[in-house]
């Protein structure tokens, strides 16, 4: 995870050398999520990271059943039919 220091705009390289870089005593992490056109973000501090990971994993476990399984057989039959077509066209 990348550290987050509270800035929302990047610092140009010229200004970064001149100014003292903002240093926090505690590491924090910025998390962003989107669903359609809705966007949310939150900052999680280092001491709250274990609690956040536990809550996030529980959320995923509760809602993972809504995902669809990928049908791998459909892709393999399409590829084999394309190969068979190309062999018949050449021969």
Secondary structure, 3 states (H helix, E strand, C coil): CCCCCCCCCCCCHHHHHHCCCCCCCCCEEEEEEEECCEEEEEEEEHHHHHHHHHHHHHHHHHHHHHCCCCCHHHHHHHHHHHHHHHHHHHC
